[in-house]
Amino acid sequence: METLVLYCKSYRNDVLRAKALAESIQRFNADHIPFYVSVPTADMELFTEQLKGLDCTVLRDEEILAANPRHSLDLMHEMRGGLLQQVVKSEFWRLGISRNYVMIDSDSYFIRPFSLADFMFDGETPYTVMHEGRDLLDFAARSDKQKIRNNFAKDRLQAKENFNRPGRIYDFGPTPLICSSLVWQRLTEGYAEPANKSFADLIREFPNEMLWYGEAVLHYAPIRLMPIEPLFKVYHYKEQYQESLEIGENEEILAQNYLGIIKQSNWDYSLDLVPRKKRSWKSLWLKR
């Protein structure tokens, strides 16, 4: 079993993003950490063709879901995509490929060399992304977007309440999230199974896999807690990206503090395989 692998759950419309991620991994992967991608069976041929020649292994999402006897493959059709992808990403550990894995999304890419030491404190202990979200909250304050602040606090308060944890709220994202199989296993045995629930049930009740993971680290302490700041610079909103450009940030500057960049696909459509329908001015206005 490997100590650590990189893992990305993807799908058809993100295939060009996944390819860009794989190319960046091939360029900067100093320790040749294995890279896995999983996609629905229906997308296997597309991904196999697009990722040809790159160092990665393509798996089927169904293979991961089937590793948990509590999950039916009917989830592939019954569960909304945004929720299903959280279940698949969080169940990758069940394949027994690696003791730890870096959960990374398709809309991410590396901008400088990386190695095992960026993710592991020692041979057994992965770092835990854990912080108070001030980068995003600073942006919310500058932009007068109270809704961002309210939603940030609401989700993290609920995550704390799931475990009756007192104290400050923490964020455990964004991806890349360094996951230990021990944490997922402990969450399963200590929380889900006693309530006769699957991980899909947990995601339906509280749809945030990163907060489930982080709060489980604090509650069960199955690994030594070695907290780190986010590994990637994330642009949750187009306005954040524009602000970054205005102050002169570029990849060379960001590489001094970050391993990579995330331009979230909910606003950056440049690598969509199939162009999305333009949203009406009314729906964009209501979102704010």
C-alpha positions as CSV (number, residue, x, y, z in Angstrom):
1,M,0.0,0.0,0.0
2,E,1.3,3.5,-0.9
3,T,1.9,6.1,1.8
4,L,0.3,8.9,-0.3
5,V,-1.3,9.3,-3.7
6,L,-3.0,12.2,-5.5
7,Y,-6.6,11.7,-6.4
8,C,-9.1,13.7,-8.4
9,K,-12.8,12.9,-9.0
10,S,-13.9,14.3,-12.3
11,Y,-16.5,14.1,-15.0
12,R,-17.1,14.8,-18.7
13,N,-17.4,18.6,-18.7
14,D,-14.2,18.9,-16.6
15,V,-12.0,16.7,-18.8
16,L,-10.0,19.7,-20.1
17,R,-9.5,20.9,-16.6
18,A,-8.4,17.4,-15.4
19,K,-6.0,17.3,-18.3
20,A,-4.4,20.6,-17.3
21,L,-4.1,19.4,-13.7
22,A,-2.5,16.1,-14.9
23,E,0.0,18.1,-17.1
24,S,0.9,20.3,-14.1
25,I,1.4,17.2,-11.9
26,Q,3.6,15.6,-14.6
27,R,5.7,18.8,-14.7
28,F,6.1,19.5,-11.0
29,N,5.8,16.0,-9.2
30,A,9.4,15.8,-7.8
31,D,8.7,12.5,-5.9
32,H,6.6,10.9,-8.6
33,I,3.6,10.5,-6.3
34,P,1.1,8.3,-8.1
35,F,-1.9,10.2,-9.5
36,Y,-5.4,8.7,-9.8
37,V,-8.5,10.1,-11.5
38,S,-12.0,8.6,-11.2
39,V,-14.9,9.2,-13.6
40,P,-18.3,7.7,-14.3
41,T,-18.0,4.6,-16.5
42,A,-19.8,6.5,-19.3
43,D,-16.8,9.0,-19.4
44,M,-14.0,6.4,-19.3
45,E,-13.2,6.4,-23.0
46,L,-13.1,10.2,-23.2
47,F,-10.7,10.5,-20.2
48,T,-8.5,7.7,-21.4
49,E,-8.1,9.4,-24.7
50,Q,-7.5,12.9,-23.3
51,L,-5.0,11.8,-20.6
52,K,-3.1,9.5,-22.9
53,G,0.7,9.9,-22.3
54,L,0.3,11.4,-18.9
55,D,1.2,9.6,-15.7
56,C,-2.2,8.9,-14.2
57,T,-4.5,5.9,-13.6
58,V,-8.2,6.3,-14.5
59,L,-10.7,4.5,-12.3
60,R,-14.5,4.1,-12.4
61,D,-16.6,6.0,-9.8
62,E,-18.7,2.9,-9.6
63,E,-15.7,0.9,-8.4
64,I,-15.3,3.3,-5.5
65,L,-19.0,3.3,-4.6
66,A,-19.1,-0.5,-4.7
67,A,-16.3,-0.7,-2.1
68,N,-18.9,0.3,0.5
69,P,-21.6,-2.3,0.9
70,R,-24.0,0.3,2.3
71,H,-23.9,2.1,-1.1
72,S,-26.0,1.1,-4.1
73,L,-24.9,2.0,-7.6
74,D,-28.3,3.5,-8.0
75,L,-26.7,6.5,-6.3
76,M,-25.1,7.3,-9.7
77,H,-28.5,8.2,-11.0
78,E,-30.4,9.1,-7.9
79,M,-28.0,11.6,-6.2
80,R,-27.4,15.1,-7.5
81,G,-23.9,15.5,-9.0
82,G,-22.7,18.0,-6.5
83,L,-23.5,15.6,-3.6
84,L,-22.4,12.4,-5.4
85,Q,-19.0,13.7,-6.1
86,Q,-18.4,14.4,-2.4
87,V,-19.4,10.8,-1.6
88,V,-17.1,9.3,-4.3
89,K,-14.1,11.5,-3.2
90,S,-14.6,10.6,0.4
91,E,-14.8,6.9,-0.2
92,F,-11.7,6.5,-2.3
93,W,-9.8,5.3,0.8
94,R,-11.8,2.1,0.7
95,L,-10.0,0.8,-2.4
96,G,-6.9,0.2,-0.2
97,I,-4.5,1.8,-2.6
98,S,-2.9,4.2,-0.1
99,R,-3.0,5.1,3.6
100,N,-3.3,8.8,2.7
101,Y,-4.4,10.7,-0.3
102,V,-4.5,14.3,-1.6
103,M,-8.1,15.0,-2.6
104,I,-7.8,17.6,-5.4
105,D,-10.4,19.0,-7.8
106,S,-10.2,19.3,-11.5
107,D,-10.2,23.1,-11.5
108,S,-6.8,23.1,-9.7
109,Y,-3.3,23.1,-11.1
110,F,0.2,23.2,-9.6
111,I,2.5,26.1,-10.2
112,R,5.7,24.9,-8.6
113,P,7.5,21.7,-7.7
114,F,6.1,19.6,-4.9
115,S,7.1,16.6,-3.0
116,L,5.8,14.2,-0.2
117,A,7.1,16.6,2.4
118,D,4.5,19.2,1.3
119,F,1.8,16.8,2.4
120,M,3.2,14.5,5.1
121,F,4.7,15.6,8.5
122,D,6.4,12.1,8.7
123,G,5.9,8.7,7.2
124,E,2.6,8.2,9.1
125,T,1.2,11.7,9.7
126,P,-0.4,13.8,7.0
127,Y,-0.8,17.5,7.6
128,T,-4.3,18.7,8.3
129,V,-5.5,21.8,6.4
130,M,-7.1,23.8,9.2
131,H,-7.5,27.6,9.6
132,E,-10.1,30.3,10.3
133,G,-10.8,31.3,6.7
134,R,-9.5,34.8,7.0
135,D,-8.4,35.1,3.3
136,L,-12.1,34.6,2.2
137,L,-13.5,36.7,5.1
138,D,-11.1,39.5,4.3
139,F,-12.4,39.5,0.7
140,A,-16.0,39.5,2.0
141,A,-15.3,42.5,4.3
142,R,-13.6,44.5,1.5
143,S,-16.4,43.7,-0.9
144,D,-19.2,44.3,1.6
145,K,-20.6,40.7,0.9
146,Q,-22.1,39.9,4.3
147,K,-23.8,36.8,2.7
148,I,-20.4,35.1,2.3
149,R,-19.6,35.7,6.0
150,N,-23.0,34.5,7.1
151,N,-22.8,31.3,5.1
152,F,-19.2,30.6,6.2
153,A,-20.2,30.8,9.8
154,K,-23.5,28.9,9.4
155,D,-21.9,25.8,7.8
156,R,-19.0,25.6,10.3
157,L,-21.2,26.1,13.3
158,Q,-23.4,23.2,12.1
159,A,-20.3,21.1,11.6
160,K,-19.2,21.7,15.2
161,E,-22.7,20.9,16.4
162,N,-22.6,17.5,14.7
163,F,-19.9,16.5,17.2
164,N,-21.0,18.8,20.1
165,R,-17.6,20.5,19.9
166,P,-17.1,23.8,21.8
167,G,-14.7,26.5,20.8
168,R,-13.9,28.4,17.7
169,I,-15.1,27.6,14.2
170,Y,-12.5,26.2,11.7
171,D,-12.3,25.7,8.0
172,F,-10.7,22.6,6.7
173,G,-10.5,23.5,3.0
174,P,-10.3,24.3,0.2
175,T,-8.9,21.3,-1.6
176,P,-6.3,20.0,-1.9
177,L,-7.4,18.2,1.3
178,I,-4.9,15.7,2.7
179,C,-6.9,12.7,3.8
180,S,-6.0,9.9,6.1
181,S,-7.8,6.6,5.7
182,L,-7.8,6.4,9.5
183,V,-9.9,9.5,9.8
184,W,-12.5,8.3,7.3
185,Q,-12.6,4.8,8.9
186,R,-13.1,6.3,12.4
187,L,-15.9,8.6,11.2
188,T,-17.5,5.5,9.6
189,E,-17.2,3.3,12.7
190,G,-17.8,6.0,15.3
191,Y,-20.5,8.0,13.7
192,A,-22.2,6.6,10.6
193,E,-22.5,2.9,11.4
194,P,-23.9,3.3,14.9
195,A,-26.6,5.4,13.3
196,N,-27.1,2.8,10.6
197,K,-26.1,5.4,8.0
198,S,-23.9,5.4,4.9
199,F,-21.5,8.2,4.0
200,A,-24.1,9.2,1.3
201,D,-26.6,9.7,4.2
202,L,-24.2,12.0,6.0
203,I,-23.7,14.1,2.9
204,R,-27.4,14.4,2.3
205,E,-27.8,15.6,5.9
206,F,-24.8,17.9,5.8
207,P,-23.2,18.4,2.4
208,N,-19.7,19.3,3.1
209,E,-17.1,16.5,3.0
210,M,-14.2,18.7,4.1
211,L,-16.0,19.8,7.3
212,W,-16.9,16.1,8.0
213,Y,-13.3,15.2,7.7
214,G,-11.9,18.1,9.7
215,E,-14.3,17.8,12.6
216,A,-13.7,14.0,12.7
217,V,-9.9,14.7,13.0
218,L,-10.6,16.9,16.1
219,H,-13.3,14.6,17.6
220,Y,-11.6,11.2,17.3
221,A,-8.0,12.3,17.0
222,P,-7.0,9.2,15.0
223,I,-4.0,11.0,13.6
224,R,-1.6,13.5,15.2
225,L,-2.9,17.0,14.4
226,M,-0.3,19.0,12.4
227,P,-2.3,21.9,11.0
228,I,-1.3,23.9,7.9
229,E,-2.7,26.8,5.9
230,P,-4.3,26.1,2.5
231,L,-1.9,24.7,-0.1
232,F,-3.5,26.4,-3.1
233,K,-4.6,30.0,-3.7
234,V,-8.3,29.7,-4.4
235,Y,-10.5,32.1,-6.3
236,H,-14.0,31.3,-5.1
237,Y,-15.4,34.3,-7.0
238,K,-14.4,36.1,-10.3
239,E,-14.2,39.3,-8.3
240,Q,-11.4,37.8,-6.2
241,Y,-9.5,36.8,-9.3
242,Q,-9.9,40.3,-10.8
243,E,-8.8,41.9,-7.5
244,S,-5.7,39.7,-7.5
245,L,-4.8,40.8,-11.0
246,E,-5.3,44.5,-10.1
247,I,-2.7,44.3,-7.3
248,G,-0.2,42.6,-9.6
249,E,-0.3,39.0,-8.3
250,N,0.8,36.4,-10.9
251,E,1.9,32.8,-10.8
252,E,5.5,33.7,-10.0
253,I,4.4,35.7,-6.9
254,L,1.8,33.2,-5.8
255,A,4.3,30.3,-6.1
256,Q,6.3,31.8,-3.1
257,N,3.4,30.8,-0.8
258,Y,1.3,28.3,-2.6
259,L,1.7,25.0,-4.5
260,G,-1.0,25.9,-7.0
261,I,-4.1,27.8,-8.0
262,I,-7.8,27.0,-8.1
263,K,-10.0,29.0,-10.4
264,Q,-13.4,27.6,-9.5
265,S,-15.4,26.2,-12.4
266,N,-18.6,27.9,-11.1
267,W,-17.3,31.1,-12.6
268,D,-14.4,30.3,-14.9
269,Y,-15.9,28.5,-17.9
270,S,-12.8,28.7,-20.1
271,L,-12.1,25.0,-20.0
272,D,-15.6,23.7,-20.2
273,L,-15.9,20.8,-22.7
274,V,-19.4,21.9,-23.5
275,P,-20.2,25.7,-23.2
276,R,-22.8,26.4,-20.6
277,K,-25.9,28.4,-21.3
278,K,-25.4,32.1,-20.4
279,R,-27.2,33.0,-17.2
280,S,-29.8,35.8,-17.3
281,W,-29.0,39.1,-15.6
282,K,-31.8,38.3,-13.2
283,S,-30.4,35.0,-11.9
284,L,-26.9,36.6,-11.5
285,W,-28.4,39.5,-9.6
286,L,-30.4,37.1,-7.3
287,K,-27.2,35.1,-6.5
288,R,-25.7,38.2,-4.9
